[in-house]
């Protein structure tokens, strides 16, 4: 005949998911090796409307210049 063990064997009591998630995020922070770089392939294209204008090369340069600051925060 079989017998009952005083305490169950196997995995320990489950840990709440929030504790596990917070621990994994803080112990291994994500560091991006590349910064954002926006480009337009095939030339600049846009439909002209009274409220909007086409994106210019200057606009793209400004966006990419601040890519490190935008992505790093």
C-alpha beads as a LAMMPS data file, in Angstrom:
LAMMPS data file: protein, C-alpha beads

73 atoms
72 bonds

1 atom types
1 bond types

-500.0 500.0 xlo xhi
-500.0 500.0 ylo yhi
-500.0 500.0 zlo zhi

Masses

1 110.0

Atoms # bond

1 1 1 0.000 0.000 0.000
2 1 1 1.030 3.569 -0.553
3 1 1 1.643 6.266 1.984
4 1 1 1.160 10.033 2.163
5 1 1 4.173 12.311 2.326
6 1 1 4.156 14.908 5.102
7 1 1 4.957 17.721 2.614
8 1 1 4.559 17.822 -1.140
9 1 1 7.677 17.592 -3.275
10 1 1 8.280 19.542 -6.472
11 1 1 8.077 23.212 -7.235
12 1 1 7.881 25.790 -4.479
13 1 1 4.809 27.930 -3.976
14 1 1 4.013 30.061 -7.028
15 1 1 5.332 33.616 -6.986
16 1 1 2.875 36.361 -7.995
17 1 1 3.504 37.482 -11.578
18 1 1 4.011 41.120 -10.578
19 1 1 6.972 40.237 -8.356
20 1 1 8.577 38.156 -11.097
21 1 1 8.023 40.848 -13.728
22 1 1 9.427 43.673 -11.599
23 1 1 12.443 41.589 -10.627
24 1 1 13.235 40.649 -14.240
25 1 1 12.858 44.240 -15.473
26 1 1 15.048 45.781 -12.791
27 1 1 17.737 43.103 -12.885
28 1 1 18.178 43.234 -16.682
29 1 1 17.524 46.745 -18.022
30 1 1 17.095 47.011 -21.770
31 1 1 19.768 48.988 -23.587
32 1 1 19.224 49.749 -27.226
33 1 1 22.272 49.530 -29.446
34 1 1 20.755 51.627 -32.249
35 1 1 18.973 54.922 -32.163
36 1 1 15.983 55.927 -34.207
37 1 1 16.698 56.961 -37.791
38 1 1 13.781 57.995 -39.967
39 1 1 14.088 58.068 -43.738
40 1 1 11.786 58.239 -46.746
41 1 1 12.541 55.863 -49.605
42 1 1 11.588 56.824 -53.127
43 1 1 11.612 60.585 -52.565
44 1 1 9.403 62.900 -50.591
45 1 1 5.701 62.501 -51.355
46 1 1 2.648 64.146 -49.893
47 1 1 -0.872 65.194 -50.690
48 1 1 -1.182 68.921 -50.156
49 1 1 -3.986 70.071 -47.905
50 1 1 -4.626 73.440 -46.248
51 1 1 -3.603 72.125 -42.797
52 1 1 -0.553 70.010 -43.682
53 1 1 2.630 70.370 -45.682
54 1 1 5.163 67.930 -47.113
55 1 1 8.021 66.626 -45.001
56 1 1 11.305 68.210 -46.030
57 1 1 14.885 66.965 -45.815
58 1 1 15.390 69.582 -43.105
59 1 1 12.491 68.108 -41.078
60 1 1 14.012 64.626 -41.303
61 1 1 17.408 65.950 -40.229
62 1 1 15.862 67.606 -37.163
63 1 1 13.991 64.453 -36.176
64 1 1 17.086 62.276 -36.560
65 1 1 19.272 64.784 -34.695
66 1 1 17.084 64.387 -31.612
67 1 1 16.573 60.621 -32.033
68 1 1 18.994 59.718 -29.231
69 1 1 17.208 62.000 -26.754
70 1 1 13.748 60.823 -27.778
71 1 1 14.593 57.130 -27.655
72 1 1 16.732 57.356 -24.516
73 1 1 13.943 58.696 -22.310

Bonds

1 1 1 2
2 1 2 3
3 1 3 4
4 1 4 5
5 1 5 6
6 1 6 7
7 1 7 8
8 1 8 9
9 1 9 10
10 1 10 11
11 1 11 12
12 1 12 13
13 1 13 14
14 1 14 15
15 1 15 16
16 1 16 17
17 1 17 18
18 1 18 19
19 1 19 20
20 1 20 21
21 1 21 22
22 1 22 23
23 1 23 24
24 1 24 25
25 1 25 26
26 1 26 27
27 1 27 28
28 1 28 29
29 1 29 30
30 1 30 31
31 1 31 32
32 1 32 33
33 1 33 34
34 1 34 35
35 1 35 36
36 1 36 37
37 1 37 38
38 1 38 39
39 1 39 40
40 1 40 41
41 1 41 42
42 1 42 43
43 1 43 44
44 1 44 45
45 1 45 46
46 1 46 47
47 1 47 48
48 1 48 49
49 1 49 50
50 1 50 51
51 1 51 52
52 1 52 53
53 1 53 54
54 1 54 55
55 1 55 56
56 1 56 57
57 1 57 58
58 1 58 59
59 1 59 60
60 1 60 61
61 1 61 62
62 1 62 63
63 1 63 64
64 1 64 65
65 1 65 66
66 1 66 67
67 1 67 68
68 1 68 69
69 1 69 70
70 1 70 71
71 1 71 72
72 1 72 73
